[in-house]
Amino acid sequence: MASSTERYIQGMMTRRAVLGERHVDNAERNKTAFDEPFQDLITEAAWGHVWSRPQWSKRERSMVTIALLAALGHDEEVAMHVRATANTGATPEDLREAMLHVAIYAGVPAANHAIKIIKNTLAEMDDKA
C-alpha cells in the first residue's frame, strides 16, 4: 500500500504544506475505492517526488506549475494552485510574469484565459482575508 512508503509520507507532508490542511483533508475524506490509486499516485509522484525536491523552492515550483496548468488550459487546477500561493510565497507579481511567459510560449488566448482565473481567485482570496 502506497500510504506506508517514505515517498508517500513525504508527499503528504508537502501536499499539506502547499495546498493546506483543509484542502487535503477534504480530498482524503472524499476519495473512494475508485480514485484511491490515483490519489496515492499523485501524493507519491507529484508531491513526494517532484514537489519535495530541494533544488527549487515551493515558490519557484508554484510559478512553474501555474504556468504549465495555464498553458494546458486546466482551469480548476490553476485556481487551486493560485490559492496555494498563500502557502508557497509566490506573489501576484510572480504570477503576472509567469503569464507573460505563457503568452509568448503557449499563446495569448491561454494566458488571457488564465489571467481571468488568476484575477478572480486572487480577489476571492482578498475578500476572505
NORSULRA-V555207 format. One record per residue. N is the residue number from 1. RES is the residue in three letters. PSI is psi as a letter, one per 20 degrees, with the letter a starting at -180 (* if undefined). Layout:
n: (N:N)
res: (RES:RES)
psi: (PSI:PSI)
//
This chain:
n: (1:2:3:4:5:6:7:8:9:10:11:12:13:14:15:16:17:18:19:20:21:22:23:24:25:26:27:28:29:30:31:32:33:34:35:36:37:38:39:40:41:42:43:44:45:46:47:48:49:50:51:52:53:54:55:56:57:58:59:60:61:62:63:64:65:66:67:68:69:70:71:72:73:74:75:76:77:78:79:80:81:82:83:84:85:86:87:88:89:90:91:92:93:94:95:96:97:98:99:100:101:102:103:104:105:106:107:108:109:110:111:112:113:114:115:116:117:118:119:120:121:122:123:124:125:126:127:128:129)
res: (MET:ALA:SER:SER:THR:GLU:ARG:TYR:ILE:GLN:GLY:MET:MET:THR:ARG:ARG:ALA:VAL:LEU:GLY:GLU:ARG:HIS:VAL:ASP:ASN:ALA:GLU:ARG:ASN:LYS:THR:ALA:PHE:ASP:GLU:PRO:PHE:GLN:ASP:LEU:ILE:THR:GLU:ALA:ALA:TRP:GLY:HIS:VAL:TRP:SER:ARG:PRO:GLN:TRP:SER:LYS:ARG:GLU:ARG:SER:MET:VAL:THR:ILE:ALA:LEU:LEU:ALA:ALA:LEU:GLY:HIS:ASP:GLU:GLU:VAL:ALA:MET:HIS:VAL:ARG:ALA:THR:ALA:ASN:THR:GLY:ALA:THR:PRO:GLU:ASP:LEU:ARG:GLU:ALA:MET:LEU:HIS:VAL:ALA:ILE:TYR:ALA:GLY:VAL:PRO:ALA:ALA:ASN:HIS:ALA:ILE:LYS:ILE:ILE:LYS:ASN:THR:LEU:ALA:GLU:MET:ASP:ASP:LYS:ALA)
psi: (p:h:i:i:q:h:h:g:g:g:g:h:g:g:g:h:h:g:i:q:g:g:g:g:g:g:g:g:h:i:q:r:h:g:j:g:h:g:g:g:g:h:g:g:g:g:h:h:f:g:h:i:q:i:h:q:r:h:g:g:h:g:g:g:g:g:g:g:h:g:h:i:k:m:g:h:h:g:g:g:h:g:h:i:h:h:h:h:i:p:r:h:h:g:h:g:h:h:h:h:g:g:g:g:i:i:q:g:h:g:g:g:g:h:g:g:g:g:g:g:g:h:g:g:g:g:h:h:*)
//
